[in-house]
Amino acid sequence: MKKLLVGFLTGCLMVTVAWLSGATSVEAADKKLVIACGSGDNRSQDCVQHAREWGDKNGFEVELFVNPQATNDALGLFQQIFAAKSSEIDIVMIDVIWPGLLHKHFIDLRDYIPADHINAHFKSIVDNNTSPDGRVVAIPFFTAAGIMYYRTDLLEKYGHQRPETWEELTAVAKDILSKESANNSKLVGYVWQGKPYEGLTCDAIEWLDSYNAGNVVNSKGEITINNPNAVKALSMAASWMGTITPDSVLNYAEEDARGTFQSGNAIFMRNWPYAYKLGNNEDSPIRGKFDVMPIPKGTKDGKFTGTLGGWQLAVSKYSKNPEAAAKLVQHMTTKEYQLHRAIEHSLLPTRPDVYSDPELAAKQPLFVKLLDTFKNAAARPSNVTGKKYNRVSNKFWNAVHKVLTGKVGAEEALRDLEKDLERIKGRKW
């Protein structure tokens, strides 16, 4: 009986303390922000550390929400959280192709962030982050474009110049492989992102653009993928399989390609700028032995290219602290922090004023060298297709993957893809 009485009194005391401290608990909860800015790697740890510095100065506890590494998986998770109108996440780092899909879940940052700060970023990306009803739903965090990495030491060893077209790249890779295989039996010619996911869409958009084959769906919403130049582009890519590109690439994402190239086992690699600094780390086998260039032209009459990538910071409309979250986004997108991330993590700034900084030119000459590529990168058709983009991209990468595996020819795949996209579009995008 005494134990029951003691338990009852203890329970009452706990309830009383909880009731008396209720305001404090609510206040503590209101002083917490959760930011989703990566999958837990060094870049996301740097992100949350910088966010916490702001939090310490402004009385907020900041936590990192670790999301899946694969963009498709991360998107699916965020969509579930938003569908539930959960306040679990305050700030979300979103892919450049997501604003058209997710904009209704984000606040208008113009209500909290000064116009001069928003307009300090590349206009094309700000426009990309503007919803159909005119709301700025995200601030550019860092940008990117696909680029080609190549082994300078191997090209010099066998007397080759940097290739300008896909045909030249193929010939160079074949020649070096035939002569260097005795020194490195693991060496392959060219690695990229061949897994059926958004990364393959990025690679394939570059193939199309390099051949002047359009962008799957043009700015008017017209489906343009079924054309002769697109057939040439995909046929060229399919010809690499089993010759300069190993079949294992059909399961490669970014890090798989980087691992092969950085270990010294590939001559060429398509990837994003982040791999440049990692390749030059002190423990990297290829340090000082590689350089970068734009994605090659399809033909002499084609164009150098690179798919537009990059990430933005958005504030969830379900956040309990939208004003504080917006101010943190403003803090995370300053010139000073973009310069820091450019130097430390090879993440491309989205502010023109950062590119004129002498420290950037000294420590990241790559960015200055390829600035035109980054400015003129080929965008995926995410804006024009809006909420249907994910289905469009899914159909596109699967069609491309079938061509690469040899299941169908390029002509048949693009003919079928055109029909699939017409069904997805219906009356309108």
Beta strands, then each sheet from edge to edge (+ up, - down):
strand 1: 32-36
strand 2: 61-64
strand 3: 91-95
strand 4: 139-145
strand 5: 147-151
strand 6: 188-191
strand 7: 266-271
strand 8: 290-293
strand 9: 308-315
sheet 1: 2+ 1+ 3+ 9- 4+
sheet 2: 6+ 7+ 5- 8+
end
